[in-house]
């Protein structure tokens, strides 16, 4: 029984196949890590806002997205005006 199981697993999991699989998974992980660091779409949110005071009848939706390097937001009423700023990691 053990000999038959050993022969089956050796054919399925050869050293060559495991090496190729680990190399491909390593390349995939490095590629996804580079994509994650280079983009700013890590967190996507929709926020509602209702004005107060003189703007009490002003209601809008904000679309907000952030990543490792930037924080951006856009008013749904003015989609061409995108406000982005760099994320400040200075802790003082």
N, C-alpha and C positions, 0 to 999 in steps of 0.2 A: 504494500500500500504506500509506504513512504517513498519507495523507489519510483513508483509511477507518478506520484505527486511531484517529486523532485525533477523528473524528466519533463513534465508538463510546464512547470514554472520556469525551468531553464530555457525552454523554447519561447515562452511568452516574454520573459524579462531577461533578455540577454544584456550583457554589459554594453554593447553597442547601442541597443535601443534605449537603455536608461541614460546613457551619456547624451544621446541626441535629444531625448525628452528634457533632461535637465538643462541643456544648453538653450533649447527653444523657450523654456519657461523663464530662464534668466534673461534672455533677450526681450521677452514680452514684459517682464517686470521692470526692466530698465526703461523700455519705451513708454510704459504707462506712468512711471515716475517722472520722466521728462515732460510728458504731456500735462501731468498734474501741476508741476512746478511752473510751467510756462503759461498756463491759462489762468484766468481769474473767475472761473465759473464753478467754484467749489460749493457755494451756498447760494441758493436762489430763493427769494422771498417776495411776497406781495403784502404791502402794508396799506391800510386805510387811514385816511386823515380827514378830520373835520375841523375847520378853522374856528377860532374863537374871537370875540370882540367884533371888530369891523368885518372880519372874514367869517362870520358865523354861518353864512349860507354856502361857504366854499367847502365842497367835499371832493376828494380825489383819491386815486389809488396810486401808490408808488410801487415801482418794480425795483427791487434792490438785489444786487449780486456782489459777492465778494470772493476773493481768492487769497493767495499768500502775499501778494504785492499790492493789490488795489481794492478799493471799495467804491462801487458805482451805484448810482440811482437815477431813475428817470420818472418824471411825472407822466401818468397815462394821458393827461390832457394835452401835454406838450411833448410828444415822443421824440422830437428832434433835439431837445435840450437835455443832453446826458451830462450828469455831474459825476466826475470821478476824482478821487484823491488817493494819494499813496497811504498805505497803512504804516503808521508810525510805531515802531517797536522800541522806542527809547523809553526806558523805565527810569524815571528820576524823581 
